[in-house]
Amino acid sequence: MHLFCFPRTERLKKRDEIKNVFSTGRNVHCYGAKLLIVLNGRGYNRIAFAFSRQFGNAVSRNSARRAGREAYRHARPSLKTGFDIVFLMYPGEEVSTGRNEQFQSLCSKAGLFL
């Protein structure tokens, strides 16, 4: 498996599982984003990307989702495993390097780095 791939097993997709992260997970936040995490009891992380209601049109949401996925792929080798993660994004930070810095900052605040 390639180091920066994003397999389907690492995608958090079911509505009930995402609701569980929102309701029981602990969160850390920075300007423009929030990270919610909860233990999942597996040997790998699962992640979902969510947006606030005011985020904008589909083009901006998809662009931000791609930037978030890229940030996760680059950080994944140095993250602890066994967590369900929701990366909640707010409008305003459109540059991919900004999302990358946000994700790195949130993961370090949450103690997810090895």
C-alpha positions as CSV (number, residue, x, y, z in Angstrom):
1,M,0.0,0.0,0.0
2,H,1.3,3.4,-0.9
3,L,2.2,5.7,2.0
4,F,-0.2,8.5,1.1
5,C,-3.2,6.5,-0.2
6,F,-6.6,7.0,1.5
7,P,-8.3,3.6,1.6
8,R,-12.0,3.1,2.0
9,T,-11.5,1.5,5.4
10,E,-10.3,4.8,6.8
11,R,-13.4,6.7,5.7
12,L,-16.0,7.4,8.4
13,K,-19.3,7.4,6.4
14,K,-22.2,6.1,8.4
15,R,-24.5,8.7,9.8
16,D,-24.8,7.0,13.2
17,E,-21.0,6.8,13.6
18,I,-20.5,10.4,12.7
19,K,-23.3,11.4,15.1
20,N,-21.5,9.4,17.8
21,V,-18.3,11.4,17.3
22,F,-20.3,14.6,17.5
23,S,-22.1,13.6,20.7
24,T,-19.5,11.7,22.6
25,G,-16.2,12.9,21.2
26,R,-13.9,15.5,22.7
27,N,-13.0,18.5,20.6
28,V,-10.2,20.9,20.0
29,H,-10.5,24.0,17.9
30,C,-8.6,26.7,16.2
31,Y,-9.6,29.6,13.9
32,G,-11.6,28.1,11.0
33,A,-11.7,24.5,12.1
34,K,-12.6,22.0,14.8
35,L,-11.4,18.4,15.3
36,L,-13.6,15.9,17.2
37,I,-12.2,12.6,18.2
38,V,-13.3,9.4,19.9
39,L,-11.7,6.0,20.4
40,N,-13.0,3.4,17.9
41,G,-11.2,0.2,19.2
42,R,-9.7,-0.6,15.8
43,G,-6.1,-0.7,14.6
44,Y,-6.6,2.3,12.3
45,N,-8.1,5.7,12.2
46,R,-11.3,6.6,10.4
47,I,-12.0,10.2,9.3
48,A,-14.9,12.3,8.0
49,F,-14.9,15.9,6.7
50,A,-17.8,18.1,7.7
51,F,-18.7,21.7,7.0
52,S,-20.7,24.4,8.8
53,R,-24.0,25.4,7.2
54,Q,-22.6,28.7,6.0
55,F,-19.7,27.2,4.1
56,G,-20.7,28.2,0.6
57,N,-21.3,26.4,-2.6
58,A,-20.4,22.8,-3.6
59,V,-17.2,24.0,-5.4
60,S,-15.8,25.5,-2.3
61,R,-16.8,22.6,-0.1
62,N,-15.2,20.1,-2.5
63,S,-12.0,22.1,-2.7
64,A,-11.8,22.3,1.1
65,R,-12.5,18.5,1.4
66,R,-9.7,17.8,-1.0
67,A,-7.4,20.0,1.0
68,G,-8.4,18.3,4.2
69,R,-7.9,14.8,2.8
70,E,-4.4,15.9,1.6
71,A,-3.6,17.2,5.0
72,Y,-4.7,13.9,6.6
73,R,-2.7,11.8,4.1
74,H,0.5,13.7,4.9
75,A,0.0,13.6,8.7
76,R,-1.3,10.0,8.8
77,P,2.1,8.2,9.2
78,S,2.8,10.2,12.4
79,L,-0.6,9.9,14.0
80,K,-1.7,7.5,16.7
81,T,-4.2,4.9,15.6
82,G,-7.6,3.8,16.9
83,F,-9.6,7.0,16.6
84,D,-12.7,8.2,14.8
85,I,-12.0,11.7,13.7
86,V,-14.3,14.4,12.3
87,F,-12.6,17.5,10.8
88,L,-15.2,20.3,10.9
89,M,-14.3,23.2,8.7
90,Y,-15.6,26.7,8.7
91,P,-15.5,29.1,5.7
92,G,-12.6,31.6,5.3
93,E,-9.5,29.5,5.0
94,E,-9.4,28.6,1.3
95,V,-5.7,27.9,0.7
96,S,-4.7,24.2,1.0
97,T,-1.6,25.1,3.1
98,G,-3.9,26.8,5.5
99,R,-6.0,23.6,5.9
100,N,-2.8,21.6,6.3
101,E,-1.5,24.0,9.1
102,Q,-4.9,23.8,10.8
103,F,-5.0,20.0,10.7
104,Q,-1.4,19.8,12.1
105,S,-2.2,22.3,14.8
106,L,-5.5,20.5,15.8
107,C,-3.8,17.1,15.9
108,S,-1.0,18.4,18.1
109,K,-3.6,20.0,20.5
110,A,-5.5,16.8,20.7
111,G,-2.3,14.7,21.3
112,L,-2.7,12.6,18.2
113,F,0.9,12.7,17.2
114,L,3.2,9.8,18.2
